[in-house]
Amino acid sequence: MFLTITTTGSADRPATDLGFLLHKHPDKAQRFSTSQGTAHVFYPEADAQRCTAALLLEVDPIALVRKSRGKGRGGAPDSALGQYVNDRPYAASSLLAVALRSVFASAMKGQCTARPELVARALPLRIEVPVLPARGGTELVDKLFRPLGWTVLAEPVPLDETFPEWGDSRYVRLVLEGECRLAEALRHLYVLLPVLDDAKHYWVAPDEVDKLLRAGEGWLEGHPEQRVIVGRYLARRWSLTRQAMERLELERLAESDDVAAEALDNAVDEEADTEEKPVPLAVRRREAILAVLRSARAARVLDLGCGQGQLVGALLKEGQFTEIVGVDVSMRALHEARRRLRLDRMSERQSERVRLVQGSLAYTDGRLKGYDAAVLSEVIEHVDPARLPALEYAVFGSARPGTVVVTTPNVEYNVRWESLPAGRVRHADHRFEWTREEFRQWARGVAARHGYEVTFGPVGPDDPEVGPPTQLAHFRRAGDDSGGPEDSGNGRQGSGPDDSANGRQGRGPESSGSSRENQSLTTAGAAGRTGAPKVAAVLRTAVLR
C-alpha cells in the first residue's frame, strides 16, 4: 500500500515544514512495525518549494491471517479465499488507516512541540493513493471528500489494460487537492479509507465509536453522507451505529444552541439516587396528567421532555394509550429511560407501543405532528424565557396535538417549605418559577395565539392562601370536545386532582422523581422568585401586542 502527501512552499514558508508536522525528518528513511507488517516513511523530494512524504506499508500476509484467526477480513464478502489470495498488501484499506494512526499519531492529534505555530496553518496539500477500493464507485468517493473542501480526482482502475472490454475494477486512483490543516487531512483519510473499502481487518468493538467521533470531530457532525460513513466505519453493527448517530445528533443540537454538549446532556444527576422512590407529589402529578389524557380519550401521546421515562412507564400500564413517544434532548436521560423501562426485555407487542427519540423543543420537528396529545411536565421552567416563544410554536403552532397538558411549579407555594431558603427556586436549573396569575397569563396567551382553549387545575394540596405546589393547564384545540380540570376564575385553582383531604400540607419539597427535581433544595440555584415578575411582564407585553 502506498500514499503520498505533498505540499508547496516558499523561502519564507519552506515546504519542508511538513517534516516538523509529521515528526519525521526529510533526510531520513524510517521504518515502523505495525500489527500486520512494516511501515516505511521517506521523502522522494524535499526542498523549500516542494516536499513529498510517502508512506509505504508492507503487509505480512501470514501475520494478517494469524491476527484474524483464520477468518480473513472479518466477515467481509472476500473472506472465503482471503487467507491466501487477497488485495490487502496492495489496496488502501483499514490496514493503511491503522498505519496512519500509528506512524503519524502526533500529527493526527495536531501536536508539534518543535514548531507549535504550524499546527493551525492551512497548507496547500496534494494527497495521492494509487489503488483504493471504492465500493460505491467514483460517485461515492466524490460525495465523501468534496464536502470537506477537497478537489477530487478519482480515476477508475481497469480490470486489465490489455482487455479494455472487461471494464473497470472496483478500485480507483485517488488524488485530493486543497488547503487544509494537516491534522484534519489525516483524520479525513483515517475515517474515509476504510469507509470506501467497506471492510475492516479487525473486530469492531464498542471503543470504535469513540475513535470515530474523535477523528470526525469538527466535520462529521454536518457531513451530508454521515449515515453512510458511520454505518460502514462501524461495520454495520446496528447498536454501535445508533450510539454514534445519537452522539452526533447531540453535538449538532449543542452547536445550534452554542453550548457544550454536556450542558444539554444533563438530565441525569449522577450524584443523586436515580432509582424510583415513593414520592407523593410526583405520583400525584402523573395521576393528574393521566386523568386529563383519559378524559381527552387520547390514544397517541407525546411526552415532551420525558427525562428518565417515569410518565412513559405510567402510560404503558394503560391499554388506552396505543402509541407513546418520549422526546428529550439528553441522550443520557433517554438511555436511562430505556434501562428503567426495560425496553430490551419487553414483549414485541408491548415494545411496539413505545418509542424514545432525541429532539430539541426549541425547533419544529415533523416527527411530532399528528398526535392526539402532548405533555410538558415540569419542562417550561427549564427553558430560558427568550426561548419560550420557540417552544410555544414548535408544540402549539407546528405539532398541534388535540390536547396539551402543561405542569409547572407554583412559586407562591414555596413559602410553605421551611427547608427552602427565601428567594430560592426549587431546582438550580429552573430559569423561573411562576405565580398562578403569571402562569395563567402565559397559558391564555398561548391559547389565543394558536386556537386553543385552556382550563386550569391544582396538583397536590390546594392551600387556601398560596394555592397548590404544582399548577396544571389543559389546552384543547378549539372545536375538540375533551374534559379536564375546570377553571374557577376566582384567582384560585379550580377543581381537579387534589389530595388535600389527607390533611398533609407537606413539611418540605417532595421530589418529583425526575432527575431535575432530585437535587437537594438547599443547594438550589440563586435565581429566585424575584425573577418571575420580570418574566411575567415580558410575557404580558407580548400578549398585549
N, C-alpha and C positions, 0 to 999 in steps of 0.2 A: 504494500500500500504506500502511496506517495501523496504528499501535499506540500505546496509551496505558498509562502506568504511574502509578497513583495511590496516595498514602499519606495517612494522617491523623496529626495530632499534637496538641500542647497548647502552652501558653505556655512550659513548661519544656523540652519537646522539640518545637520547631516542625516542621511538615511540610515547610517549605521547606529543611530539611537535605537533602532529596532532591537539591537543586541542587548541594550540595557533593559528594555521592557520584557524580553523573553528570558533574561538571566542566562543567556548563552553567548559566549564571546565569538565574534565573527571569524577570528583567526584559528578557531579550534573546531575539530570534528569530535563530537561526543557521542557516547553510546549509553543506553539505559536499559536495564532489564525490566520487562513487564511480565504480567502473569501468563501471556501467551506467546512471548517472543522477545525480540530485541528491537529497541527503537534507536535510530541514529538521527542526530541533528547536525547539520552542516550548512554552510553558506556558499552556494555556487558563485555568487557575486556580492561584493561588499565594498562600496566606496561612498563618498558624500552624496553623489547624485542618485544612486540606486543600490538597494540592498535586498537580497532574497534569502530567506531562511527556509530550509527544506526539512521535512520530517519524513523519514523512511522507516516503515515498520516491517520487519521480517517476522512473519508468523511461523511458529514452530507447530506443524500440524499434529505431531504426537502429543505435545502439551495441550493443544486445543481439545483433542479427544479425551485426554485424561481429565481435564478440568470440567468438561461437560459430561463426564461419567458415561461416555458412550452414547449420549443422546443427541449428538450432532449439534444443531443450532437451537436447542431448547424448544423443540416442538414446531419449528418453522417448516414450511412446505418442503424445503430441500433436505430434510434431515435423514431420509432413508439411506442415501449414499454419502451423506455429509461427512462421515468419518474418513472417507477415502478420496472422494472427488468433490471438491467444492471451490468456491470463488474467494474464500476467506483470505488467502495470502495476497490477493491482488486487488480486490474491490473495497473501497472505503465503506466502513460499517461501524457497528458499535465497538469493534476492536480498536479502530483508529480513534474513536471518540474517547475511549478509556485511556489510550496512549496520550492524547492531547491533555487530558486532565492530570495525568501522572507527570508528564515531562514538562508541561507549562503551567503547573499548579499556581505559582505565584503570579504569573502574568494573567491567568484567568480570574484571579481574585482582585486584580488591579493593584498589586503591590510592587513597588520599585524603590528599595531603600536608597540605592545609589543616586537615582535621579527622580525623586517623587513628583516633580512638576510635569514629567512626561505622561503620567498615568491619565490625566484628564484631557490630554491633547488628542484631537481627532486627526488621524493620519490618512493620507491617500493610500489605500490598500488595494492589492490585487491578489486574490486567492484562487489557486488552481488545484483542482482534484481531477486527475486524468481519467479515473474509472470510478464511477459512483453508481451503485444500484439505485434505480428510481422506480419504485412500484407506484404507478400513477403517471409516469411519463414526464416529459419536459413541462407540461402544463402545471403539474403539481409542484415541480421544482420552482417555477416562476411564482406560483401562489405563496410558497413558503418564504422565499428570500426577498422578493420585491417589496412587500410591505415594510421590511426592515431597512429600506433605503438603499439596497444593493441594485446595481445594474447587473442583470443576469444573462449569461450566455450558457445555454445547455444544449450541447450537440449530441444527438443520439449516436451511439457506437454500433456500427453494423455487425450483424452476426458473423459475417465473413466477407471481407472486402473483395475476395475473389469471386464470390457469388452474390452480387448485389440483389438479385431477385429473392434471396432469402429474407430480406428486410432487416429491420433494426432489432437489436437486442434490448433488454430492459436496462441497459447501462447507458450512462451519459458522461460526457466530458463537461465538467462544470468550471466556469470562470465567473468569479464575483469581483466587481469593481465598485468602489465607493469610498467616501470619507467616513471613518468610524473609529471609535476608540478600540484599541487592540483587545482589551478585556472583553468588550461587547462582541467583537467579531469571533473570538474564541468560544464564547458561550453560545453564540448562534450555531457554530459548527458542532459543538458538543451535543446540543439537543437535536439538531435537524439532520445530521448524518444518519443516525440510527432510525430516525423517523422515515426518511426516504427509503432506507433498506427494509424497513418494516419487519425487522427480526433482531433479536439480541442473543448474544452468545452465552448469557448467564441468566440465572433465575431472577425474575423481577420481584424483589421483596418490598415490604412497605416503606423502607427508607428511600426507595427510588422516588417517592412523591416529594420528599424534602430536597433531593438532588435536583429534580426537575424545577421546582419553584425557586431554588437558589439560582440556578443557571438562567431561568426565564425571567428573573426579576427585572422589571422596567420595560419589558417588551412583550412577554407572553400574555399579560392581562388583557391587552387590547388587540391581539393578533386576530385577524379575520378567520384564520384556519385553526383557531385554538383547540377546538374539539378534536380535529384530526391529529394535531400534534400530541395532545395529552393521551389520546387513546392508543396511538401507535407507540409512543415512548414507553408507556406502561404495559405494553404487550397485550392490550385489550383486556386487562384484568378489570372487571367491572367495578369492584369495590374500591380499588385504588384510583381508578379514573373518576369515580364520583367524588371521592375525597378531594382529589386535586382540583376538580371543577368547582367544588363548593368553596375551597380556599381562595381560588382565583376570583370568584364572584364577590367574596368578601373584600378582597383587595380593590376590586373595581368600585364597589359601593363606598369604601373608605376614601378612595381617590376623588369620587364625585362630591363627597361631603368635606373634602380637605381635612380629614382627620386620620389618625393612625388606626390600623385595623383592630388593634387591641382595644381602642376606645369604643368601637362598635360591638366587639365580641365580648361583652362584659355582663351578660345576663346571668352568668353562674358565679356565685360568690364562693370562692374556694375556701375562704376562712370560715364560712358558716356551714352548719349541718344542713345539707340539702335534702335529707330524707324527709318524706312527708310526715308531718306531725298533726295531731288533732288541734287545729287552730280555728276556733269558733267563727271569727269574723270572715276568714277565707271560705269556710263551708257555707256560711250564710250568703256570702256574695255569689258563690256558684249556684246556690239554690234559687236566689233571686233571678239570676240570669236564665237558668233553666226554666223557671216559671214563665218568664216572658216569651222564651222561644217556644215553649209548649203552646201557650195561648195564641201565638202567631202562626201555629201549625207549620213551622219551618221544618224542612227536611234536609236541605243542603246548607251547611253553616260554615262560615269563615271565623276562625279565632285569630284576630289580628294582633300581633304582639303576644304570641302564645307562650313565650317563656319556656318553662320546663314541662308544659303539657298537662297541668292539673285539670284545666277546664276540658281539654280534649278528652282526657280519660273519663270525666264525668259524662260527656256527651256520648261516648262509645257505649256506656252502660244502658242507654235508652234506644230502643229499636226505632223510635220516630225519626231519628237523625241518620239518614241513609248515606250521606257524604259529609265528611268533616275534614276541613283543610286548616292546618295550623301554619301560620306565617310568622317568621321572626327574622330580624336582620342578623342575629347572633347564631353562628354555626355551633358554638359550644352549647348554647341553650337547646338547639334542635337535636344535637347528639344526646344530650341529657334526657330530652323528651323521648327519643327513641328507646333509650335504656329503661326509663321509667315505665313506658307503655308496653315494653317488651314486644316491639313490632316484629322482631325476628322470630318470635315464638307464637305469634298469633296464627289462628287458622286462616286459610286463604280467604274464606268468606268474610271474616272479620277485618282482615288487613285491607281488603278492597274498599272498605268504608272510610279509611283514614289516609291522609297524605300530609307530609310535612315539607314545606318549601321555604327557601330563603328569599327574602324580599324586604325592601325598604318602603315604609308607608309614606315617605316624602315624595314618592314618584308614582305615576299612574302605572298600572300593571294589568295587561289584558287577561292574565290568568284569574283575576279576581272578579270578573264580570259574570253575571248570570246566576248568582246565588240567592237563596231565599233570605238569608240573614247574615249579619256580621256582628262580631262582638269586639269592643275595645275595652277590655277590663284592666283598669289601673295602668293605662297606657299614655293618655294625653298629657298627664303631669310630667312625664319624662321627655316631652318634646319642647324644644325652645319655642317661646311664643311666636317668634318670627317665622317658624316653620309650620305652625298650626294651619294657616290657610292652605298650604300644600297638602297636608294630611287630609284636611277637610275635602278638598277637591278630589284627591285620589279615592276616598271612600264614598262620599256622597255625590260627587259630580261625575266620576268615571265609572267606578264599580257599581254603584246604585243598587244595592240589595233592597228587597222589600222592607226589611226590618233591620234596624241598627240599635244595639244596646251599648251604652257607654256608662262605665262606672269610674268614679274618681274620689279621692279623699275630700271630706268636708273639713276645711281648716278651722271652722268655728268649734268643732268638737275637740280639738287638740287640748283645750284648757282642762278637759276632764281627766287627762292623764298626767299624774304627778311626776312620772318618770321622764316626761318630755319637757325640756327646758323651754321657757317662754321665747317666742320668736323663731323657734326651730321647726323645720319641716320634718315629715315622718321618715324620709329617706334622703341620703346625701345626693342622689341622682334626680330628685324632684326639682324641676325648673320653677314650679309654682304650685300652690295649693289654693283652691278657690273657695270662697264662701258659697252658700246656697244661691244667693242672688246673682253672683258673678257667673256661676255655672249655668244658671237658667238663662241669663242674657246671652251667653255664648251659644247655648243649645238652640234657643229660639231663633237667633240669627242664622245659624246653620240651616235650620228647618225652613226658614223663609227663603233663603237663597237657593235652595235645591229642591223645593217642592215636597217637603216632608211635614208631617205633624208630629209634635213631641209632647209627651207627658213625663212626669217625674215621680219618683218613689224613694223611700228610705231603705237602706240596708243596715241592719243592726238596730240597737236600741235607739228610739227616736226621742231624744231629750227635749223636754218642752221649751228649754231656753236656747240650746245650741244646735238642736237637730241631731241626725244620725252620724255615726262615724264615716259612713260611705254614702254617697248620693248616686242615684241611678237615673239615667234618661233613656226613654224608649222612643225611638224615632220610627214612624211608619210612613212609607211613601204615600203621598196623597192619593186617595182612592182605594188603597188597600184596607181591608177590614181585618184588624187583628187587635187582640186585647192587650192589656198591660197595666202598669201602675197608673193610678189616676192622679192628676194634678189638682190639689185642693185650692190653689190660687190664693191662699191666705198668707203666703210667705213661709209657712212651714211645709215640710214634705208631706204629701198626701198619703193615702192608704197604699199599702204594698207589703212586700215581705218584711216582717218585723218580728223580733223575738223579745221585745221589751217586757213581755209578761213574765219572764223568768226572774225579774227583779234585779238582774245584774246590770250595773252601768259600766262595769269594767274598771279595773284599777290601773291599767296600762294599755298601750297599743297592742292589739292582737295581731300576730303575724299572719300575713295573707297566704303563706305557703309559696308565694312567688319569690324568686331569688332577690328581686328588687325590694322586698319588704322584710327579708330575714335579718338584715343588718341591724345591729343594736341602735336604738333611737338616741341613746346618749352620745353616740358618735356621729349623728346625722350632720348634714352639711350646714353651712352658715346661712344659706338662702332662707329667709324667714317669711313670716306672714306678711311683713311689710311690703313684699314684692307683689302680692296678689292684687291689691287695688290698682297698682300701676298697670298690670296686665289687663285687668278688667276695663280700665279707662281706655286702653288702646283698642280693645275689642268693641266697647260701646261706641267709640268713634267710627270703627269700621261698619258697625250695624247701622248707625245713623246715615252714613254715606250711602 
